[in-house]
């Protein structure tokens, strides 16, 4: 059976689980999120792999880049990603990657970006199924009324990430 190397990362806003497969990051998610089992099942099933706690170059580089992000010395990541999901989910996640550091969009705008202004609920569901938090910046999506809504790492983490990116004050 294939192996996904994982390790745990204690970020300033919560503990994450990082995973790499075939020299690509396939997981950078909140360890204690509600959808943890569903996300893990999707990734391990699609990749026909099991998790093994083992360090590798991709995971080490990910930790370095996350530390730089939280220290405000990195605004974008250059780690090779493996997006594991449906074609629609991948389209949404790729659109998320185009939302610039320090900016936000609402779900309606994101639905328009992916080419279906009526798919707001589907876009929100794909956003929630994102397994590569921060790098695929689902935290930059807010409600149509400008309020913070839904985030796998919790609304407190989402608020801290947005404040960090807007340099309101460091974490």
N, C-alpha and C positions, 0 to 999 in steps of 0.2 A: 504494500500500500504506500502511496505517496505521503510525504511529510510536509507539514506547515510548521516552520520554526516560529515559536512564539516567545515573547518575554513581556513582563509587566513594566510599565513606566508610570512613575508617580509625577504627574504634571502638577503645576501650581493650582489647577482648578479641578483635579480629580484623577483617579487612577485609570489608566488606559491599558488595553491589551494590544500589543503589536504583533503582527504575523507576516511572515514572508514565505513566498512559494516561488521556486524557480527564479531566484534573484530579483523578485519584484515584491513590493509591499502590497499585500492583499487585505490587511486588517490594521486599523489604527482606531480603535473604538473604545468607548467607555466600558470599563470592566463590569460595572454594576447596572447597566441600563436594563429597562424592562424587556426589550426584545433580544437580550443576549443569546438565549437558546436558539431562537429563530435565525438570527444572523449567523451564528456558528454552524448551524445545520445547513443553511444555504451554501456557505463557503466550503465546508467539508464535503458535502454531497456533490457539488459541481466539480470540485477539484479532485474528487475521489481520494481524499487525504485525511489524515488525522493530525491533531496538534501534538507537538513535542516541544517541551521547554528547552530551547537551545539557542544560543546567540549565533548570529552570522553578520556578514558585512552590511547587508541591507538594514537589519535591525539596529546595528551600531550607528550607522549613518542617520537613520531615522531619529534616534535619541539625540544625536548631536544637533540635527536640524530643528527638532522640537525645542531643545534647550535654547537655541539661538532665537527661535520665534518668541519664546516666552521672555527672553532677555531683550527683546525688541531690536535685535540685530539681523533679523531675517523676515522678509515679507512674502516670499514665495519659496516653494520647495522644489527640489530637482531629483526626487527619488523616483525610480521607475515604479509605476503603479500597475496593478492587476485588478481591474474593476470586475467584480463577480456579481452578475445580476442579469436581468432581462435586457433586451435591446432598448426598451423604453427607459428603464432605470439608468442604463449607461448614458443615454442621451441627456437625461436630467443631470446626472453627475458631471458630465462633460460641460454642460452649461453652467453648473455651479462653479466649476474651475475658472470660468471667465469673469466671475464677479470679483472686481478688484479689492484688494486689501483696503480695509477702512471704509468700504461702502456696503450698502445693504439694498436688497430688492425685496418686494413682497411676492407672495405665491402667484398672484395674477400676472405680474410682470415676468416671472420665471416661466409660467405656462406659455406666454406669448413668445418668449425666447426659444422655447422648444417647438414652437410652431402650432400650438393648439391652445388658444385662449380659453377654451371650454374645459380643459383637462386639469383644472386647478386642484381638485381632490386627488387625482392620480399623481400629479406633480408633488403634492404634499406627502403622499404615501411613499413615493420614490425617495424624496428628501429624507424621510424618516428611516428608510431602509439603508441609507448610506453607511457603509462599514469603514470608511476612511475619513474620520472626523478631522477637522481643522485643515488638513491638506486639501480635501474636497470640502470646501467651506460652507456646509449646510447651516452653520451658525449665522451666516450673513443673510438668511431669509427670515423676514418678519411678517407679521400679520398686515392685512390691508389697512388697518386702522393705525399702523405704526407701532403696535405693541409687540413685545416679545412673546412668541407662542412656540410651544413644542420644541424640545431639544433633548436628544438622547442623554446628554450629560447633565441635564437639569437646567432650568432657567437661570439659576445663579451662575453656572459655568458659562452659559451663552452670554449673559450680561458682562461677565468679566472678560471674555474673549473680545467682544465688541468694544469695550472700554480700552482694552490693551491696544487694539488696532486703531482706535481713534486717539490714542495717547492721552486720554483724560486723566488717568493715573495708572501707574504700573501695578501689576498684580502683587 
